């Protein structure tokens, strides 16, 4: 693709993945909880919001207002979906990483420094 | 436990919903709440609360914060106004000369306007400073007069107050108020005779400030309340509370203790409480059915005074039942605030319609000054704008709309006008008002803090001068087209005509005021040296003390070697007026009939034209004789040859002699018909003594001490000079002419400043022009001729037009003020023209000098 939108940060990649995992249940808090459960990372909600906004601006996520729940005081959630471009980006990131990684493991006599 | 009740902390939550942008509020707040409840289960209440607060802080970021469109504009506006303000201040500072001219001019005008406003307001708006003024009423009865006319009176009988209190609902406070008479003494020294009886409710009805003491000060009948002036007069610097004074009440000396001191009565009050004592002192001896007093009451706000007519009628019936001989036709209420204005309709009441002439004069002066100053501003601002066309062009090119430019220029104007207003207030309170008080003897003051009307006036004045002086320059400047500006040609023709027109108008006003000033001063000096028609010198006048007969007093006084002759009269010529209807056949006039003894006209050395003076011997014949002035004869078209007999009060009088006209009233009035008739010695109240030339002062002290010897009871005996009779009048006239002179100098100053500004601006905009001419060998005369040419036309026009207008206008003004005056002749007009021309020449020359000293190399090198 070559455009600026292609490069995404590490937290952005994580959020993209989690939104994809959660499928129709991805919104601020659920993403935050999922990240915490799956990776043990504590991220604050404000950070999640800004990352998701940024990803939406880049066209990697799409959002719509979802259903309300009692714990939210009757307020609706903004549900995020992974777009095709988002999926493509994830694929690209993964392929780049695997390509590099495979080259790393093909070096037979490499001594890892302490 | 009480899990149900636990909610996210209230204030952070409110803060969150307040700052959150509408678009994201729902989702963000929902997330925050959900997280809170999640943490509540995981980590407990306090951790969850802290975390929530922390989240709220974290979420307070640009993308979430509320930014409506309107708010965006407001932020912009503030920045814009800030910019205007800054540029305005810089311009003021940069253009020091025009700014100074404008501020000085406007502040002088504002000062004049403030004086006019204060004077007019204090005469027009009376009694409104009382807290309950709107709800206070004067009880006014209507009675039939002897002629059968119905007339409203200002005072009701004492008994009515109680009846009103019983019958009329909603009365919150009430007070009666009437004068008392009796010798007032402090430590044995005598002070005047007048004090006031009033009920303790006085302080609930009226809100004169109490300086020492409190509202209960009048509860005790042995207490007295003084105003500041009296307290100072009685006790000097000593603390007055608790001091004793004595007053005669119903002829009996009583002692009172000072219980309170109130402020001096403001100018705009109809009642003047100076010394107040309890009303019960009067009630102790006065008949409540016949004695009257002003009776004021405060009604509850909810009560409509119009609805009280039935209860007032009941009061009237009750009162009439007690006094069948003197019946009220009606009882009505007069609001306190209109009491003075309607003074003419209420007999024996307060005030009356204020005189119109000073109103017109003062508002004219204020208006003139304001016009002059605003014209200065318009002129200078229009010319100054030419130096700022580039700025306007740039602003327009980068998208400034015309409207914005207008706002910008008005804003700059507002800054200047506000400054001028502040300086004007200072000028007025420090110089103009004290000076004006000195002339009028009034007590005006500029009380900025407690004077609502004044604030309104200042606000209106500010908007007026800002708009009037700023509107034209703002519209004119903002109409420039950027293309024309940058190409370098801008339309100048219309501007020149306008500035020229305004300057001409200023100069016309200046001419008129100068002529007025000259005419007033001149008329005054003519009047002061005018022949009075009799010899007013070396004559002493004195009041015959009550209990002394004319004959015995004459015997005592004639022993004084300096006294040459003695005559007596009822009232002193020049002070007394006693107009009577005089009839002869069908013709009738009103004439001032002086009642004297038979030697009085001769003693005054009135000039006899025809006939004879009163005859010393034939006393009975004298009683039927009348000595009249020439105007009397002219008005009735009488001839001495016919031995005319006139009728006054159905008594026949034959005219025995005609006097040349003499001045018996101030010079404000023309001489009207007058006559002398002889009365009984017992009715004479005043004596006039002819003293030897040069001994008047000595005789005065001698006579005064003689009177004190004869009548030691009275504190002061006073002998006056006949020639000082009109001194008050002269002082007053001097005051008016000083006001006119001041106005004239101010008008001249303002026009000169305007001229100065225009000349200097026109020179500075033509510096290159002049430099080139100078280099090419033009003389100073040629250069200054260039400058003069434009202004000489304006000045000439102003003198001609202003002179013509002033002949008419000043003539009318003089007619209103003086009984006799000269016509506005060539002399004052020429003088005014010379003054104007010389001031203008001085002003222009001061600028021409800059051309003279200008170094062409310097000016041409620039750029």
Contacts between the chains, C-beta under 8 A, distances in Angstrom:
chain1	res1	chain2	res2	distance
A	27	B	27	7.7
A	27	B	31	7.3
A	28	B	27	7.1
A	28	B	28	8.0
A	28	B	31	4.0
A	29	B	31	5.2
A	29	B	34	4.7
A	29	B	35	5.6
A	29	B	38	7.1
A	32	B	35	7.4
A	33	B	38	7.4
A	44	B	54	7.8
A	44	B	55	6.9
A	44	B	58	5.6
A	45	B	31	5.6
A	45	B	32	6.8
A	45	B	35	5.9
A	45	B	55	5.7
A	45	B	58	7.3
A	45	B	59	7.2
A	46	B	55	6.8
A	46	B	58	3.8
A	46	B	59	4.9
A	46	B	61	6.7
A	47	B	58	7.9
A	49	B	28	6.9
A	49	B	31	7.5
A	49	B	59	7.5
A	49	B	63	7.9
A	49	B	64	7.8
A	50	B	61	7.5
A	50	B	63	6.8
A	53	B	63	6.4
A	65	B	26	7.7
A	65	B	27	7.6
A	68	B	30	7.9
A	69	B	34	7.4
A	71	B	33	6.7
A	71	B	34	5.0
A	71	B	37	4.6
A	71	B	38	7.8
A	72	B	30	3.8
A	72	B	31	7.7
A	72	B	33	5.3
A	72	B	34	5.1
A	73	B	29	7.7
A	73	B	30	7.0
A	73	B	33	5.2
A	75	B	26	4.9
A	75	B	27	7.4
A	75	B	29	6.0
A	75	B	30	3.4
A	75	B	33	7.1
A	76	B	26	5.8
A	76	B	27	7.1
A	76	B	30	6.8
A	77	B	27	6.4
A	77	B	30	6.0
A	77	B	31	7.5
A	78	B	27	4.2
